[in-house]
Amino acid sequence: MNTIELLAPAGSPEALDAAAGEGADAVYLGLKDFNARMRSVNFTYAQFEGALRSLHRTGKKVYVAVNTVFEQREADRMYQLLKYLSQQEPDAVIVQDFGVVEMARTEFPSLRLHASTQMNIASARGANALSRHGISRVVLARELSLQELKSIKKETNLELEVFVHGALCISVSGVCLFSSFLGGKSANRGMCTQACRRLYSQHSFQRSQYKTTDADEKESGYYFSPSDLQLLENVPDLAEAGIKALKIEGRMKSASYVGAVVSAYRLVVDAVSGGDEEEIRRSIKQGQEILRNDFARPKTKYLFMGPGDGTEEKGERRVLDWLNPGQDGGTGISLGTIQKVKGAGEERKALISPPHGIVPSVRDSVRIHSSDDTGRTLHKLTFTENSGSCCWISAPACKIGDHVYLIQTKEMRKRYAPVISQRAQSGTGKGPGREKAPVAQITVKKREQTEKSAAVFPEGLYVAVSRPEDLYIVQSSRPVRVMLSMTHRNVKYLLADNSGKLLPFKPAEIILTLDPFFPQNTASCNDEDETTAQEIKQLIEKGYRQYIVNNPGHFSLFRGFDNVKLIAGPWLYMFNSWALSFVSSFGADGFISPFENNRQNLERTLGMGKHADESKNGRKKQGRKASPLRSSFFITVFAWPPLFNIRADISSVVKFKSFADNKNEVFNISSGSEGTRVYPDKYFSIVDKIPFLKEAGFCRFIIDLTGQVLKKSNYRDLMKTVNEKDGIIRPLPHSSRFNWKDGFYSGS
């Protein structure tokens, strides 16, 4: 039987103590920069160094999360951090950014690298692509089924790590722009505000050209706040499938939570290692009892039992067992809603009616969740008084109707032996130095190949659409090329012998866009399965030879095919020259800037780089000549960016097509057999910047109309604006600049 590693979160020194005290084999933690939980306490350099020494003495492992993207201006800081980590020798570094991978493998090859779930790896093809570039372990996407996990293990030698417990993201990790679009607080920068867990209202609206007119609002709910994952009962299945590590989510959770969850899974992992079936059953039952008090949300297996829509039968209706609109975004045991209040300030008290006979006590910790979802307050009770079936509690800054959750009791505050010594706690630590990062080397194809690519991807305007039917509308402006989403429906349309009537664009004028989520059930290397690889082969035979790839696993689909041109898509997150170097090594002929990028960072990234031309004998000739990269880049100047991507059709629960937040921002839902996506009603537009971008050396621009039902009149009006005869393109009304001007939120 496979020996499984139990990996626990350490968001604070107290949580670290709990994880180690309850028997975790390894912990993962973040430092003060570049990790996906920047809102947790995290560790000072002194604390990290002390924890590393202490845990290594006891045979436990330490993984450091460096799992966010970095901008070009931060290359020196990233270099300094990686150099520091290479000197400290943690057991692995968990990474998201391809730039971190490239910098680490070229400058600090001793660092062991694990691909974060933020890297969006859901297939053996994706894992194997990373294996060839120095990754030793992959943290797989949470949306995979047990059958897919088994299939991946059969097709890769990489170590596989899966999440087994804790909070779920409604979106596939690594492809969520929701928090970023609402204010620059990007999940890709560790700043996610969990906007998906907020209260939303069903919304009806009418579109008038590019303006929204409000109509009647309907009922509200927490439509995108999922239950928590729990796979305790499936630990034997995961061991049999060959999974190397079981990961517990929770770097923003309390030490009590971490201790309880680790202890439950420790029981089962040990029993599975022993192999006694009766002991395994007994340990699972004990673990379930422990987890009843983890003070988290209701539990689900999510899509573990199958990659379908995750629904189950409940009487005469089908429901999602992991999505309950009546369940707010809070965690803990519900103590009901506040019925009365008295007093003010710190003396304010609230009357509640706790269900199930729960009676809170002084020094218990509660979370008060405002009824309108505008805020959440943590409070340690200083007063409680029973009044029949009701209870008065201290509750400053509350109001009638607010929801109260018990998140920790005083009895739960178990004391653990400290991992970090008092001396290390108060020290400063070595910390990173002040070295300058070397210049990233970006491989550029030799001149004749570049000129050939330029002929395939001419300068001008490109238009992206969702459906073949939209091509008939787009032809009126005749863009230099069109981009079409490569859904299964669209592939069938393109491959059909009789598709009704001829498409208005030839195959050589159509670029097919692959979805960033690339799961094993479509990516398998098994020739007997109906996979994306088979679709690609048939499409190439019909003349479709241009593709946008958005996942590392996509590149392997085109191995062995001549005259195929690939564009690295926006979901490969080329925010720095090091990431561009990594992606260019796969052989991309063009590059699309990420949706979240800003002009300053784009120009910094492409203004730098020591480029190497490939000579005829295959050797690289160094040079400092003018960068050809800007002419290889595509800039999206208009789009409804997909804010999050759900691997399920949620229309059985979310039956409406649009919703609004408490600021009257409207969002649209597109659900179907291939999943669910949410788009903003307010479009992103920098079309008025096209003249300035041309002056800066960019020459290929994308009008992205995917995510909306395309209307001929709207398209005509948009293109009329873009193609103003006087050469002055005016800003579009009611639009968003996204991060183009201000960049990522920095908190300063």
C-alpha positions in Angstrom: 0.0 0.0 0.0 1.2 3.5 -0.9 2.7 5.4 2.1 0.8 8.7 2.3 2.1 12.0 3.6 -0.3 14.0 5.7 0.2 17.7 4.9 -1.2 20.4 7.2 -1.6 24.2 6.9 0.4 26.5 9.2 -1.0 30.0 8.8 0.4 31.1 12.2 2.9 29.8 14.8 0.0 28.5 16.9 -1.4 26.5 14.0 2.1 25.2 13.3 2.2 23.9 16.9 -1.2 22.2 16.5 -0.2 20.6 13.2 3.0 19.2 14.6 1.5 18.2 17.9 -1.3 16.1 16.2 1.1 14.3 14.0 1.3 15.9 10.6 4.1 14.6 8.4 4.6 18.0 6.8 3.4 21.5 7.0 3.1 24.3 4.4 3.5 27.9 5.3 4.0 31.3 3.8 6.4 34.1 4.5 5.5 37.8 4.3 5.6 38.0 0.5 4.4 36.1 -2.6 2.0 33.6 -1.1 -1.6 32.9 -1.8 -2.8 33.7 1.7 -1.4 37.2 2.2 -4.3 37.9 4.6 -3.2 35.2 7.1 -0.6 35.9 9.9 2.3 34.1 8.0 5.8 33.8 9.3 8.7 36.2 9.9 12.1 35.0 8.7 13.2 34.3 12.2 10.1 32.2 12.9 10.5 30.3 9.6 14.2 29.5 10.3 13.3 28.4 13.8 10.4 26.2 12.6 12.6 24.7 9.9 15.4 23.7 12.3 12.9 22.3 14.9 10.8 20.3 12.5 13.7 18.9 10.6 15.1 17.6 13.9 11.9 15.6 14.4 11.9 14.3 10.8 9.0 16.5 9.6 9.0 18.4 6.3 8.4 22.1 5.6 7.0 23.4 2.3 7.1 27.1 1.6 4.3 28.6 -0.4 5.5 31.0 -3.1 2.3 30.5 -5.0 1.4 33.9 -6.5 2.4 35.6 -9.8 5.0 38.4 -9.7 5.3 41.5 -11.8 8.4 42.5 -13.7 9.3 45.2 -11.2 9.4 42.5 -8.5 11.9 40.3 -10.2 14.7 41.4 -7.9 12.6 40.6 -4.8 11.6 37.2 -6.1 15.3 36.4 -6.9 16.3 37.4 -3.4 13.6 35.3 -1.8 14.5 32.2 -3.9 18.2 32.6 -3.1 17.3 32.9 0.6 15.2 29.7 0.4 17.9 27.8 -1.4 20.2 28.6 1.5 17.7 27.6 4.1 16.8 24.4 2.3 13.1 23.8 3.0 11.8 20.5 1.6 10.0 22.1 -1.3 8.7 25.4 -2.6 5.1 25.5 -3.8 4.8 27.7 -6.9 2.2 29.1 -9.3 4.1 31.4 -11.6 6.0 29.9 -14.5 8.5 32.7 -13.9 9.3 31.3 -10.5 9.8 27.9 -12.0 12.1 29.3 -14.7 14.1 31.5 -12.2 14.4 28.6 -9.7 15.5 25.9 -12.2 18.1 28.2 -13.9 19.5 30.0 -10.9 18.7 27.8 -7.9 18.5 24.2 -9.2 18.8 22.7 -5.7 15.2 23.9 -4.9 12.6 21.2 -5.1 9.5 22.6 -6.7 5.8 21.6 -6.2 3.2 23.0 -8.6 0.4 24.7 -6.7 -3.2 24.0 -7.4 -3.2 27.6 -8.6 -1.3 26.4 -11.6 -4.5 24.6 -12.8 -3.2 21.1 -13.5 -5.9 18.6 -13.9 -4.4 16.0 -16.2 -1.4 13.8 -16.7 -0.5 15.8 -19.8 -0.2 18.9 -17.7 1.8 17.1 -15.0 4.2 15.6 -17.5 4.7 19.0 -19.2 5.8 20.4 -15.8 7.9 17.3 -15.0 10.1 18.1 -18.0 10.8 21.6 -16.5 11.9 20.6 -13.0 8.6 20.1 -11.1 8.6 17.1 -8.8 5.1 17.2 -7.4 1.7 18.5 -8.6 -1.1 19.7 -6.4 -4.0 18.6 -8.5 -7.2 20.6 -9.1 -10.0 20.0 -6.6 -12.6 19.3 -9.3 -11.2 15.8 -10.2 -12.9 12.5 -9.6 -11.4 9.4 -8.1 -11.4 7.7 -11.5 -9.6 10.7 -13.0 -7.0 10.6 -10.2 -6.3 6.9 -10.9 -6.0 7.6 -14.6 -3.5 10.5 -14.0 -1.4 8.3 -11.8 -1.2 5.6 -14.5 0.1 8.2 -17.0 2.7 10.1 -14.9 5.6 9.4 -12.6 5.2 12.7 -10.7 4.2 12.8 -7.1 0.5 13.7 -6.8 -1.0 15.7 -4.0 -4.7 16.3 -3.5 -6.8 18.4 -1.1 -8.9 16.3 1.2 -10.4 18.7 3.7 -11.4 22.4 4.0 -12.8 25.3 2.1 -13.6 24.9 -1.6 -13.3 27.6 -4.3 -16.4 27.7 -6.4 -14.1 28.4 -9.4 -11.4 26.2 -10.7 -8.3 27.4 -8.9 -6.0 29.6 -11.0 -8.7 30.8 -13.4 -10.7 33.2 -11.1 -10.7 36.9 -11.8 -13.7 37.9 -9.7 -12.0 39.6 -6.7 -9.5 41.2 -9.1 -12.1 42.6 -11.4 -14.0 44.1 -8.4 -11.0 46.0 -7.1 -7.6 44.7 -8.1 -7.4 42.3 -5.1 -6.4 39.3 -7.2 -6.5 35.7 -6.1 -3.3 35.3 -8.3 -1.7 37.7 -5.8 -2.9 36.1 -2.6 -5.4 39.0 -2.0 -8.7 37.2 -2.7 -11.7 38.8 -0.9 -13.9 35.7 -1.4 -16.4 37.8 -3.3 -18.1 34.5 -4.5 -19.3 33.9 -0.9 -21.3 37.2 -0.6 -25.0 37.7 -0.7 -26.4 38.3 -4.2 -29.8 39.1 -5.6 -31.4 37.6 -8.7 -31.6 40.3 -11.2 -33.6 41.1 -14.3 -32.3 43.7 -16.8 -32.6 44.9 -20.3 -29.6 45.7 -22.4 -29.6 48.9 -24.5 -26.6 48.8 -26.7 -23.7 48.8 -24.1 -25.8 50.1 -21.2 -27.7 48.2 -18.5 -31.2 49.3 -17.4 -32.3 48.0 -14.0 -35.6 46.3 -13.5 -37.2 44.4 -10.7 -34.9 42.6 -8.3 -35.9 39.1 -7.0 -34.9 37.0 -4.0 -31.4 36.9 -2.6 -29.0 34.1 -1.7 -25.5 32.9 -1.3 -25.5 31.3 -4.7 -21.8 30.7 -5.0 -20.8 29.8 -1.4 -20.0 26.0 -1.5 -19.9 23.6 1.4 -16.5 22.4 2.7 -14.6 19.4 1.4 -14.3 16.2 3.5 -12.7 13.1 2.1 -11.9 11.3 5.3 -13.9 8.3 4.3 -12.0 8.1 1.0 -8.5 8.0 2.4 -8.2 4.3 1.6 -9.3 5.0 -2.0 -6.7 7.7 -2.4 -4.0 5.5 -1.0 -4.9 2.7 -3.4 -4.9 5.3 -6.3 -1.2 6.1 -5.5 -1.7 9.6 -4.2 1.5 10.7 -2.4 0.1 13.5 -0.1 -3.2 14.4 1.4 -3.5 18.2 1.9 -5.6 20.0 4.4 -6.8 23.5 3.5 -6.8 26.2 6.2 -3.9 28.7 6.4 -6.5 31.2 7.6 -8.1 28.9 10.1 -7.6 28.7 13.9 -5.1 26.4 15.6 -8.0 24.5 17.1 -9.4 23.7 13.6 -6.0 22.6 12.4 -5.4 20.4 15.4 -8.9 18.7 15.2 -8.6 18.0 11.4 -5.0 16.7 11.6 -5.9 14.4 14.5 -8.9 12.9 12.5 -6.9 12.3 9.4 -3.9 11.0 11.3 -6.1 8.2 12.8 -7.2 7.1 9.3 -3.9 7.4 7.6 -2.2 5.3 10.2 -5.0 2.7 10.0 -4.7 2.5 6.2 -0.9 2.1 6.6 -1.6 -0.9 8.9 -3.9 -2.5 6.4 -6.4 -3.9 8.9 -10.0 -3.4 7.4 -11.7 -3.4 10.8 -9.2 -0.9 12.2 -9.8 1.4 9.1 -13.5 1.4 9.6 -13.1 2.1 13.4 -10.7 5.0 12.7 -13.0 6.5 10.1 -15.8 6.5 12.6 -13.6 8.1 15.3 -12.4 10.7 12.8 -15.9 11.6 11.8 -16.7 12.2 15.5 -13.7 14.5 15.8 -14.7 16.4 12.7 -18.2 17.1 14.0 -16.5 19.8 16.1 -14.3 21.4 13.4 -16.6 24.5 13.4 -16.7 24.7 9.6 -19.3 24.6 7.0 -21.4 21.5 6.1 -19.4 18.8 4.3 -19.3 17.5 0.8 -17.3 15.2 -1.4 -17.7 17.7 -4.2 -17.0 16.1 -7.6 -14.9 13.3 -6.2 -17.4 10.5 -7.1 -17.7 11.8 -10.7 -16.9 14.7 -13.0 -20.6 15.4 -13.9 -22.7 18.1 -12.5 -22.4 16.9 -8.9 -26.2 16.6 -8.4 -28.1 14.1 -6.4 -31.8 13.2 -6.0 -33.7 14.8 -3.2 -37.3 13.6 -3.4 -38.7 14.8 -6.8 -35.9 17.3 -7.4 -32.2 17.3 -8.2 -29.9 19.5 -6.1 -26.3 20.2 -5.7 -25.1 18.6 -2.5 -22.3 21.2 -2.3 -24.1 24.4 -3.0 -26.9 25.8 -0.8 -28.0 29.4 -1.5 -29.4 29.6 2.0 -26.0 29.0 3.6 -24.1 32.2 4.0 -20.3 32.6 3.7 -19.6 32.3 7.4 -18.1 29.3 9.1 -18.9 27.8 12.5 -21.9 26.5 14.4 -25.0 28.6 13.9 -26.3 30.3 17.1 -29.2 31.8 15.2 -30.0 35.4 14.4 -30.1 38.4 16.8 -33.6 39.1 17.9 -33.1 42.0 20.3 -30.3 44.4 21.3 -29.6 46.6 24.3 -26.9 48.9 25.3 -24.2 50.5 23.1 -20.5 50.2 22.2 -18.6 47.6 24.2 -21.6 47.2 26.6 -24.0 46.2 23.8 -25.7 42.9 24.3 -27.8 40.7 21.9 -30.5 38.2 22.4 -30.2 34.9 20.4 -32.0 31.5 20.4 -29.2 28.9 19.9 -30.4 25.7 18.2 -29.7 22.2 19.4 -29.3 23.3 23.0 -26.0 24.9 22.5 -25.1 27.4 25.2 -22.1 29.7 24.6 -19.8 30.6 27.4 -17.6 33.5 28.3 -14.3 33.3 26.4 -15.9 31.4 23.5 -15.2 33.0 20.1 -18.1 34.0 17.8 -18.4 35.6 14.3 -21.2 38.1 13.8 -22.3 38.1 10.2 -24.3 41.2 9.2 -27.7 40.5 7.7 -27.0 42.5 4.6 -23.6 40.8 4.1 -21.7 44.1 4.5 -19.4 42.9 7.2 -18.2 40.1 9.6 -16.9 40.7 13.1 -14.9 38.4 15.3 -15.6 38.7 19.0 -14.5 36.8 22.1 -17.5 36.7 24.5 -17.2 38.7 27.7 -20.8 38.1 28.9 -23.4 35.4 28.6 -26.7 35.0 30.4 -29.4 32.3 29.8 -33.0 33.4 29.5 -35.1 30.3 29.0 -34.6 29.0 25.5 -32.8 32.2 24.6 -29.4 33.7 25.6 -28.0 37.1 26.0 -24.4 37.6 24.8 -21.9 40.4 24.5 -22.0 41.7 20.9 -20.6 45.1 20.1 -21.3 46.6 16.7 -24.3 44.3 15.9 -27.9 44.8 14.9 -31.2 42.9 14.8 -31.1 40.2 12.1 -27.4 39.6 12.1 -26.3 36.0 12.2 -24.1 34.7 15.0 -21.7 31.7 14.6 -19.8 29.9 17.3 -16.3 29.4 15.9 -14.3 28.2 18.9 -15.0 27.3 22.5 -12.6 27.9 25.4 -12.4 24.2 26.0 -11.0 23.7 22.4 -8.0 25.8 23.2 -5.7 22.8 23.6 -2.1 23.7 24.4 0.6 22.3 22.3 4.4 22.2 22.7 5.8 25.2 20.8 7.7 24.3 17.7 9.6 27.6 17.5 11.8 28.5 20.4 11.3 31.8 22.3 14.7 33.0 21.0 13.6 32.4 17.4 10.3 34.0 18.0 11.9 37.3 19.1 14.9 37.2 16.6 15.2 38.9 13.3 16.4 36.0 11.2 18.8 36.0 8.3 16.3 37.0 5.6 16.9 37.7 1.9 19.7 39.8 0.6 19.6 42.7 -1.9 21.0 41.1 -5.0 19.8 42.0 -8.5 18.1 39.4 -10.6 19.9 38.4 -13.8 18.1 39.1 -17.0 15.8 36.4 -18.2 16.8 34.7 -21.5 13.9 34.4 -23.9 14.3 32.2 -26.9 13.1 33.8 -30.1 12.7 31.8 -33.3 15.0 32.5 -36.1 14.1 35.3 -38.6 12.5 33.1 -41.3 10.3 31.4 -38.7 9.3 34.7 -37.2 8.4 36.2 -40.6 6.4 33.0 -41.4 4.4 33.4 -38.1 3.8 37.1 -38.9 2.2 36.0 -42.2 0.0 33.6 -40.4 -0.9 36.2 -37.7 -1.1 39.4 -39.7 -1.2 42.8 -38.0 -4.6 44.2 -37.2 -7.8 43.4 -35.4 -8.8 39.9 -34.2 -12.3 39.1 -33.1 -13.1 36.2 -30.6 -16.6 34.6 -30.5 -18.2 31.7 -28.7 -20.2 30.1 -31.5 -19.9 29.3 -35.2 -23.1 31.2 -35.7 -21.4 34.4 -34.5 -19.0 34.2 -37.4 -21.7 35.3 -39.8 -22.2 38.5 -37.8 -18.4 39.1 -37.5 -17.8 38.9 -41.2 -19.4 42.3 -41.8 -16.2 44.0 -40.5 -13.8 41.3 -41.9 -11.2 41.1 -39.1 -7.8 39.8 -40.1 -8.6 36.6 -38.2 -11.3 35.2 -36.0 -10.9 33.3 -32.8 -13.5 30.6 -31.9 -13.9 28.8 -28.6 -13.0 25.1 -29.0 -16.0 23.6 -27.1 -17.2 20.1 -27.9 -20.3 21.6 -29.6 -18.2 23.8 -31.8 -15.8 21.0 -32.7 -18.7 18.8 -33.8 -20.0 21.7 -35.9 -16.6 22.2 -37.6 -16.1 18.5 -38.3 -19.6 17.8 -39.5 -19.9 16.7 -43.2 -22.9 19.0 -43.6 -22.9 22.0 -41.3 -25.8 23.6 -43.1 -23.9 26.2 -45.1 -20.3 27.1 -45.6 -18.6 29.2 -42.9 -17.8 32.8 -43.9 -14.2 32.2 -42.9 -11.8 29.6 -44.2 -10.0 27.2 -41.7 -6.8 29.1 -42.3 -8.6 32.3 -41.0 -9.9 30.7 -37.8 -7.9 30.3 -34.6 -9.4 27.8 -32.1 -9.2 28.7 -28.4 -8.7 25.8 -25.9 -10.3 26.2 -22.5 -7.8 26.7 -19.6 -9.4 23.9 -17.5 -8.0 20.7 -19.1 -9.3 17.7 -17.1 -8.1 14.2 -17.3 -11.4 12.8 -18.7 -10.7 14.8 -21.9 -6.9 14.9 -21.8 -6.2 11.2 -21.3 -3.4 9.7 -23.4 -5.5 6.6 -24.0 -6.2 6.4 -27.7 -9.5 4.5 -27.0 -11.1 7.5 -25.3 -12.8 10.3 -27.1 -10.4 13.0 -26.1 -9.2 16.5 -27.1 -6.2 14.9 -28.8 -8.4 13.0 -31.2 -10.4 16.2 -31.9 -7.2 18.1 -32.6 -6.0 15.5 -35.1 -9.3 15.6 -37.0 -9.3 19.4 -37.0 -5.8 19.6 -38.3 -6.7 17.2 -41.1 -9.5 19.6 -42.1 -7.1 22.6 -42.2 -7.5 24.1 -38.7 -3.9 24.7 -37.9 -3.9 27.7 -35.5 -4.7 27.4 -31.8 -4.6 29.4 -28.6 -3.3 27.2 -25.7 -4.1 28.1 -22.1 -2.7 25.2 -20.1 0.8 23.6 -20.0 -0.8 20.2 -21.0 -2.1 21.7 -24.2 1.3 21.9 -25.9 1.7 18.1 -26.0 -1.5 17.8 -28.1 0.4 19.3 -31.1 3.5 17.2 -30.8 4.3 15.6 -34.2 2.2 18.0 -36.3 3.9 20.2 -38.9 2.8 23.7 -39.8 0.7 24.2 -36.7 0.9 27.7 -35.1 0.3 28.2 -31.4 -0.5 31.3 -29.4 0.2 31.2 -25.6 -3.1 32.4 -24.1 -3.9 34.9 -21.3 -4.4 32.1 -18.7 -0.7 31.2 -18.9 -0.1 34.4 -16.9 3.0 35.9 -18.5 3.3 38.8 -16.0 7.2 38.9 -16.2 10.0 38.1 -18.6 10.9 34.9 -16.7 7.4 33.5 -17.2 7.6 34.6 -20.9 10.9 32.7 -21.1 9.3 29.6 -19.7 6.3 29.7 -22.0 8.4 30.6 -25.1 10.5 27.4 -24.5 7.4 25.4 -25.4 7.5 26.8 -28.9 4.7 29.4 -28.9 4.5 31.6 -32.0 2.6 34.4 -30.3 1.5 35.5 -26.8 -1.6 37.1 -25.4 -1.3 39.4 -22.4 -3.2 38.3 -19.3 -6.6 40.0 -18.6 -5.3 41.4 -15.3 -2.1 43.0 -16.7 -1.5 46.7 -16.8 0.3 48.8 -19.3 3.3 49.6 -17.1 4.0 46.0 -16.3 3.5 44.9 -19.9 6.0 47.4 -21.2 8.5 46.6 -18.4 8.2 42.9 -19.3 8.7 43.3 -23.0 11.3 46.1 -22.7 13.6 43.7 -21.0 15.1 40.4 -22.0 18.4 39.0 -23.3 17.2 37.3 -26.4 18.8 34.3 -28.1 18.3 33.6 -31.8 18.4 29.9 -32.9 21.0 29.4 -35.6 20.9 26.6 -38.2 23.0 24.2 -36.1 20.7 24.6 -33.1 23.1 26.7 -31.0 21.9 29.9 -29.5 23.6 33.2 -30.5 23.5 35.8 -27.8 22.5 39.4 -28.7 21.1 42.7 -27.4 19.3 43.7 -30.6 15.8 45.3 -30.5 13.2 43.0 -29.0 10.8 41.4 -31.5 8.5 40.5 -28.6 6.1 43.4 -28.9 5.2 42.4 -32.5 4.5 38.8 -31.2 2.1 40.0 -28.5 -1.7 40.3 -28.8 -3.5 42.8 -26.6 -7.1 42.3 -25.6 -8.7 45.7 -25.9 -12.4 44.7 -25.4 -13.9 41.8 -23.4 -16.3 40.5 -20.9 -13.6 38.7 -18.9 -14.8 35.3 -17.5 -14.7 36.0 -13.8 -14.9 32.4 -12.6 -15.2 28.9 -14.1 -17.2 26.1 -12.4 -16.8 22.5 -13.5 -20.5 21.8 -13.2 -23.9 22.9 -14.6 -25.4 24.7 -11.6 -28.7 25.6 -13.4 -30.5 23.1 -11.1 -29.9 25.5 -8.2 -29.2 28.8 -10.0 -32.1 29.1 -12.4 -31.7 32.7 -13.3 -29.3 34.2 -15.8 -28.1 37.3 -14.0 -27.5 38.5 -10.4 -26.4 41.7 -8.7 -24.4 42.6 -5.6 -25.1 45.2 -3.0 -23.5 47.9 -5.2 -25.8 47.1 -8.1 -23.0 45.6 -10.1 -24.6 43.0 -12.4 -23.1 39.7 -13.5 -24.3 37.1 -16.1 -24.3 33.3 -15.9 -23.7 30.9 -18.7 -24.4 27.3 -17.7 -24.4 24.1 -19.8 -23.1 20.6 -20.2 -19.5 21.9 -20.3 -19.8 23.8 -17.0 -20.7 27.3 -15.7 -19.1 30.6 -16.2 -19.8 34.0 -14.8 -19.2 37.2 -16.7 -19.5 40.9 -15.7 -22.3 42.9 -17.3 -19.8 45.8 -17.4 -17.4 45.1 -20.2 -13.6 45.8 -20.2 -12.5 48.3 -22.8 -9.3 50.0 -23.8 -10.2 50.4 -27.4 -9.4 54.1 -27.2 -5.8 53.1 -26.3 -5.2 51.3 -29.7 -3.4 54.3 -31.3 -1.0 54.7 -28.3 -0.4 50.9 -28.3 0.5 51.1 -31.9 3.0 53.8 -31.2 4.5 51.6 -28.5 5.1 48.8 -31.0 2.1 46.6 -30.6 0.2 45.7 -33.7 -2.3 42.9 -32.9 -5.5 43.6 -30.9 -8.3 41.3 -29.8 -12.0 42.2 -29.5 -13.2 39.4 -27.3 -17.0 38.9 -27.6 -17.2 35.5 -25.9 -19.5 35.2 -23.0 -22.4 37.1 -24.5 -25.0 36.4 -27.1 -23.7 38.4 -30.0 -26.2 40.8 -31.6 -25.6 42.3 -35.1 -26.6 45.9 -34.1 -24.3 45.9 -31.0 -21.4 44.5 -33.0 -21.9 47.1 -35.8 -21.9 50.0 -33.3 -18.8 48.7 -31.5 -16.8 48.3 -34.7 -17.9 51.7 -35.9 -16.3 53.2 -32.8 -13.1 51.1 -33.2 -12.7 52.1 -36.8 -13.3 55.9 -36.5 -12.3 57.5 -39.8 -10.6 60.4 -38.1 -8.1 58.1 -36.4 -9.3 59.1 -32.9 -11.0 56.3 -31.0 -13.2 57.6 -28.2 -13.6 55.8 -24.8 -16.7 53.5 -24.7 -19.2 54.5 -22.0 -20.1 52.4 -19.0 -16.9 50.4 -19.3 -14.2 49.1 -16.9 -10.5 49.6 -17.3 -9.9 46.5 -15.1 -6.3 46.7 -13.9 -5.0 48.4 -17.1 -4.3 51.7 -15.5 -3.9 51.1 -11.7 -2.5 47.6 -11.7 -2.9 45.1 -8.9 -4.1 46.4 -5.5 -1.1 46.7 -3.3 -2.7 47.8 0.0 -0.4 50.8 0.3 
